[in-house]
Amino acid sequence: MCSRIGQNYSCSEAKLRASQYSNGVFRNNRPVRSIKVFIAVLTFLGVAGLSSGAQHRVASPYQGEGDGVSVGGNWVEFRSEEKMTGHKKVRFELQADNYLSLSPDYKPRIEIVCTNRKYTYADFNPGMRLGPPNRPGFWGQPQIEVMVRIDDTHHYHGWNWIRGRFLSMDKGTAREVLGAHIFKVQIPGPRGPEIAEFSPAGLDLARVREACDLKPKKPSKD
């Protein structure tokens, strides 16, 4: 038998009265209802914010190329399709942390480009006009000698000079960048050496393997 201050009720009656009392309190209690609405709004805004962050996109500067998506760290992935061949292209772009002296509005960047899941090429774009070539390549092609730092190692490379705007990186350096934490490129400039500094850590390597069949390589200390 259930009891309430000296009065006797059956258990079913007591439960019914408790249910009616509870419903009455929450239906008529505006502060409680306001709190519920406030919590619901916060939850919705939180979910919307997470969704917006996950779908963050970067506008592509090239016609026919889709907007880029973040693929870890400071890397952005862009996809496109060649109109005549139907070849699928993927471009991974990493912008520098700094600007060079002659280009205060455009950061240096590297691009790794793959076609139909195969590595195609990698470029270094300093964001400023390059000086003339300072050495010939193996086949006599114009090159600029650069100094590259990958984490705690550094090397000199001859990168092909492309129309005074880009330098074609070697595949070995491109692979070393994928797994690096520090990447710096020093090039000659009219005011002396210029250094572009990158933070390549955080890249989703699975995306690179899927798009390029390219794996990171540890830099040699030789």
C-alpha positions in Angstrom: 0.0 0.0 0.0 1.3 3.5 -0.9 0.9 6.4 1.6 1.0 10.2 1.4 0.9 12.3 4.6 -1.6 10.1 6.4 -3.8 9.5 3.4 -4.0 6.1 1.8 -3.8 5.6 -2.0 -3.4 2.6 -4.1 0.0 2.5 -5.8 -1.5 3.0 -9.2 -3.3 6.2 -8.0 -0.1 7.5 -6.4 1.8 7.0 -9.7 -1.0 8.7 -11.7 -1.0 11.7 -9.3 2.8 11.9 -9.5 2.8 11.8 -13.3 0.1 14.5 -13.4 2.0 16.7 -11.0 5.2 16.3 -13.0 3.6 17.1 -16.3 1.9 20.1 -14.8 5.2 21.5 -13.4 7.1 21.2 -16.7 4.2 22.5 -18.8 3.7 25.6 -16.7 7.3 26.3 -15.7 8.6 28.7 -18.3 12.2 28.9 -17.0 12.6 25.2 -17.3 11.2 25.3 -20.9 13.4 28.2 -21.8 16.5 26.3 -20.6 15.5 23.3 -22.7 15.1 25.6 -25.8 18.5 27.3 -25.1 20.2 23.9 -24.8 18.6 22.7 -28.1 19.8 25.9 -29.9 23.3 25.5 -28.6 23.4 21.9 -29.7 22.2 22.8 -33.2 24.7 25.6 -33.5 27.5 23.2 -32.4 26.5 20.6 -35.0 26.2 23.2 -37.7 29.6 24.5 -36.8 31.2 21.1 -37.0 29.5 20.4 -40.3 30.7 23.7 -41.7 34.3 23.1 -40.7 34.2 19.6 -42.2 33.0 21.0 -45.5 35.4 24.0 -45.6 36.4 24.6 -49.2 39.0 26.8 -50.9 38.3 28.4 -54.3 40.5 27.2 -57.1 42.4 29.8 -59.2 42.2 27.6 -62.3 39.2 27.3 -64.7 37.8 23.8 -64.8 39.2 22.8 -61.5 36.9 22.1 -58.5 37.2 23.9 -55.2 39.8 22.6 -52.9 39.3 20.7 -49.7 41.6 20.5 -46.7 43.5 17.2 -46.5 45.3 17.8 -43.2 47.6 20.5 -41.9 48.1 23.3 -44.4 47.5 21.1 -47.4 44.6 21.5 -49.9 43.5 19.0 -52.5 42.1 20.1 -55.9 40.5 17.8 -58.5 39.8 18.3 -62.2 39.2 16.3 -65.4 40.9 16.9 -68.7 38.2 17.7 -71.2 39.5 15.8 -74.2 41.2 12.8 -72.6 39.0 12.4 -69.5 42.1 12.0 -67.4 41.5 12.6 -63.7 43.9 15.1 -62.1 44.6 15.7 -58.5 46.7 18.7 -57.3 48.0 18.9 -53.7 49.0 22.5 -52.7 51.0 23.7 -49.7 51.4 27.4 -49.2 54.4 28.8 -47.3 54.2 30.4 -43.9 55.9 33.6 -45.1 56.1 36.0 -48.1 59.3 36.8 -50.1 60.5 40.3 -50.3 59.4 41.0 -53.8 55.9 39.5 -53.4 54.3 40.7 -50.2 50.8 39.7 -51.4 51.4 36.2 -52.7 52.8 33.4 -50.7 55.2 30.8 -52.2 53.7 27.4 -52.7 54.5 23.9 -53.9 52.2 21.7 -56.0 52.3 18.0 -56.4 50.2 16.9 -59.4 49.0 13.4 -60.2 47.1 12.0 -63.2 45.0 8.9 -63.2 46.5 7.9 -59.8 50.1 8.3 -60.9 52.6 11.0 -60.0 53.1 13.5 -62.8 55.2 16.4 -61.5 55.9 18.7 -58.6 56.5 22.5 -58.8 57.9 25.2 -56.6 56.3 28.6 -57.2 58.1 31.3 -55.3 55.4 33.9 -55.9 57.8 36.3 -57.6 59.7 36.6 -60.8 62.7 34.3 -60.9 66.1 35.5 -62.0 68.0 33.9 -64.9 69.1 30.3 -64.7 72.5 29.8 -63.0 73.4 26.3 -64.1 72.7 23.8 -66.9 71.0 20.5 -66.3 72.2 17.1 -67.4 70.6 17.6 -70.9 71.5 21.3 -71.0 68.2 22.5 -69.7 68.2 25.8 -67.8 68.2 25.3 -64.0 68.5 27.3 -60.8 70.5 25.8 -57.9 68.5 25.8 -54.7 69.3 24.8 -51.2 66.6 22.7 -49.5 66.1 21.9 -45.9 64.0 18.9 -44.8 63.8 18.6 -41.0 67.4 18.3 -39.8 69.0 17.7 -43.3 69.9 20.0 -46.1 70.9 19.5 -49.8 71.6 21.4 -53.0 69.5 20.7 -56.0 69.3 21.9 -59.6 65.6 22.5 -60.4 64.5 23.2 -64.0 63.7 26.8 -64.7 60.2 27.1 -66.2 59.5 30.4 -67.9 61.0 32.4 -65.1 58.0 31.7 -62.9 58.3 28.1 -61.5 61.0 25.6 -60.6 60.4 21.9 -61.3 61.1 19.9 -58.2 62.7 16.5 -58.3 60.5 13.6 -57.3 62.8 12.6 -54.4 62.3 16.0 -52.7 58.6 15.8 -53.3 58.5 12.5 -51.5 60.6 13.8 -48.6 58.2 16.7 -48.1 55.3 14.4 -47.6 56.5 13.1 -44.2 58.4 16.2 -43.1 57.8 18.7 -40.3 60.1 21.4 -41.6 60.6 22.3 -45.3 62.6 25.4 -46.5 63.7 26.4 -50.0 66.4 29.0 -50.5 66.7 30.7 -53.9 68.8 33.5 -55.2 67.1 36.9 -55.4 68.1 40.4 -56.6 68.5 41.4 -52.9 70.3 38.3 -51.9 69.1 34.8 -50.9 65.3 34.4 -50.3 64.0 31.6 -48.1 60.4 30.2 -48.4 59.4 28.4 -45.2 56.8 25.7 -45.1 55.0 23.6 -42.4 54.2 20.3 -44.3 53.2 18.2 -41.2 49.6 16.9 -40.9 49.0 15.8 -44.5 46.6 12.8 -44.9 49.1 10.4 -46.5 46.3 7.9 -47.4 44.8 10.6 -49.7 48.2 10.9 -51.5 48.6 7.2 -51.9 45.2 6.9 -53.3 45.6 9.8 -55.7 49.3 9.5 -56.7 50.6 6.1 -55.6 53.2 8.2 -53.9 54.8 7.3 -50.5 56.9 9.5 -48.2 60.7 9.1 -48.2 63.1 9.9 -45.3 65.7 12.4 -46.3 69.3 11.1 -46.6 71.9 12.7 -44.4 74.7 11.8 -46.9 
